[in-house]
Amino acid sequence: MSAMTGWWSRRSVAGKVELYTRWTFHCMPPVELVALGGVPLSSAGRGGMGTGAAIGTALWVLVHSALCWVVASRALDHTSGIRPRPVRLAAVLAAATALADLTVAGLWAAGILPDGSVNASILVATSIFTAGTLALCLDRVRHMAYAVAGTALAAALPLAAFGHGVPESLITLAAVLVAGGGYAAACGFSSWLLGVVQELERSRDLKARLAVAEERLRFGRDLHDVMGRNLSVIALKSELAVQLARRGRPEGIDQMVEVQRIAQESQREVREVVRGYREADLRVELEGARGVLDAAGIDCSVDAPALDLPAAVQSALGWVVRETTTNVLRHGDARRCAIALRRTPDAVVLTVENDGAVVPAGAAVPGRTGSGLAGLRERITAVGGTLEAGFTDPQSFRATARVPLTGPEGTGTPHEKETVA
């Protein structure tokens, strides 16, 4: 069953909406062809029209349905940002429909297409499909209304011009306006919905990239604050030492000793900044994960009792929470995420599990993962622990980090430990 549904379940929400929308409109031309293609041929079989006229009408239905398929596909590509708006194709579709309406009305008046019910069906149905397809190419509701009105007039005016009667023209106009307007409204709403969902997906990715950029800016500001003043002092004292040395005064040695001290102090401060950047506080990461996931509409439950853990263990587990939270946000369509922290007699175990997971392309069995967790495994291995991550089923992903509390990495002096709430 997972192999049959994987093509759907591993898609994001935007991918699912796009696939559904595309195939809905890809099915419309075959519906038109099946519904209208046999009408003139059946009329010819009853003697309503000649064989040549029936074949020609059926070919027009085939060409029209194919043209609608191409225009709809290109219009959805434009909505997805893949291609430019298909202006020329839309113009060709509108012109071809108007020309065909004029031709059918003229041949009907000349008696070459004598079956009025068939002619009216072809005129109205092709105009309806044209109006909906043109609506996919437009963004404004006003322009969609213009397209429907223009299509209705293109179907009704030739009937009046060739003397088929005002009632028939008005009925055709009303039928195209009502049915074509409804179909165009459905097409326009589907296109709008697809664009909104894809914009939300792009906003989610942009949010993740902005978070990375913000962290880089924070790190840059910290380095500037630490190094800016110290480098200025070093430059000033070095210049003073040079001037004293040129004058042969022994105070220059004292200035260089001071420069050496400030340089060593700067190295220590830089190491502290880098250490703070690389280490993750477990308590802060747990609260951050809860806030970020709740803000994204994902129900996040955190079961993390207060534990007295060594700083190295906290840092490693904090990175697990940070990385898995990022994966939940960026991959799949999670609605629930559960984070649990528990302590066994000889180890501490952190479990992060979420639903709505996306099985990577090429993953033949649940449990297979890519290389994105390699960095986490290295951090957990550094404190003597293990990390297991994989799909518990095609829709659920679980990461379990287990770190022993015995041994050189698990034990720590009292001033190295902090309490996790």
Residue, then its C-alpha position, 0 to 999 in steps of 0.5 A: m500500500s505504501a508503494m502505491t500511495g508514496w507518490w502522493s504522501r511524499r509530496s508537500v501540501a503545495g505539491k499535492v494542491e498543484l498535482y490535484t489542480r493540474w490533473t483536474f484541468h487536464c481531464m477537462p479536454p477529454v471530457e469535452l472530446v467524449a461529450l461532443g466528439g460523437v455528437p456530429l457523428s451520431s447526427a450523420g448516422r441519423g441522416g441529420m448532416g452529411t458525413g463530410a460535415a460531421i467529420g469536419t465538426a468532430l475534428w474541430v472539437l478534437v482541435h479545440s479540446a487539444l488547444c484548451w489542454v495546451v493553454a490550461s497547462r501553460a497557464l498553470d505553469h505561469t501560476s506556478g512561476i515556471r513559464p510566462r503568461p501564455v498570451r499568444l496561445a490564449a489569443v489563438l484559442a479565443a480567435a479560433t473559437a470566434l472563427a469556428d462560431l462564425t463558420v458554424a453559424g454560416l454553414w448552418a444558414a447555408g444548409i450545409l450543417p442542417d442539424g440545429s441542435v448539434n450546431a447549438s451544442i457545439l457553439v455553446a459547449t466550446s464557448i464554455f470551455t474556452a471561457g474557463t480556459l481563458a480565465l486560467c490565463l488571467d489574474r483579475v476578476r474583472h478581466m475574467a468577466y470580460a473574457v466570459a462576456g466576449t466569448a458569449l458575444a462571439a457565440a451569439l452575434p453570428l447567429a443573429a448576423f446570419g438570421h437564425g433569430v433573436p430568441e436563439s441568439l439570446i438563449t445562446l448568449a444566456a447559456v454561455l454567460v451562465a455556464g461559462g461564467g460558472y466554469a470560469a469562476a471555478c477555474g479562476f478560484s482554482s488558479w488563485l488557490l494554487g498561487v496562494v498555497q505555493e506562495l505560503e510554501r515559498s514563505r516557509d522556505l524564506k523564513a528558514r533562510l532568514a533564520v539562518a541569515e539572522e544567526r549569521l548576523r548575530f555571530g558577526r555582531d558578537l565578533h565585532d563587539v569582542m574584537g573591535r575594541n581590542l584591535s583598536v587598543i592593540a593598534l594604538k599601543s603598537e604604534l606607541a611602542v614603535q615610537l618609544a622604541r625609535r626614541g630608545r626608551p624602555e617603556g616600549i617593552d611594557q607596551m608590547v607586553e600589554v599588546q601581547r596580553i590584550a591579544q591573548e585576551s582577545q583569543r580567549e573571548v573569540r573562543e567563548v563566542v565560537r563556543g556559545y555559537r556551536e553549543a546549544d542549550l537544551r532548555v532554550e532549544l526545547e522552549g524554542a521548538r515548542g514556540v516555533l512549531d506552535a506558531a507554524g500550526i503544529d501541535c507540539s507536546v514537550d515532556a521534559p522533566a527537570l534533569d541534572l545533566p552535564a553541559a556536554v550532554q545538554s549541548a549535544l541533545g540541544w542540537v538534536v532538538r534544533e535540527t529535528t525541529t528544522n526538519v519538521l518545519r521544512h519537510g513534510d506536512a506535520r500536524r503533530c510533534a512530540i518531544a520526550l526526554r527521560r532518564t534511565p539508570d545509566a543514560v538519558v534518552l531524547t525522542v522527537e517524533n512527528d507525523g506527516a513525514v515525506v519519504p525521500a525519493g528512492a527510499a525502498v523501505p521505512g527507516r532509510t534516511g539521507s545524509g542530513l543527520a550525519g552531523l547530529r550523529e557525530r555530535i552524539t558520538a562525541v559524548g559516547g551516545t547513539l542516534e537512531a532516525g527513520f520512518t516508523d511508517p510511511q507517514s511518521f518519522r522518529a529520531t531517538a538520541r541515547v547518551p550514557l551518563t557514565g564514563p568520561e563524557g557522561t560525568g561532570t563536575p558540579h560546576e559543569k552541570e545545569t538543570v533542564a526544566 
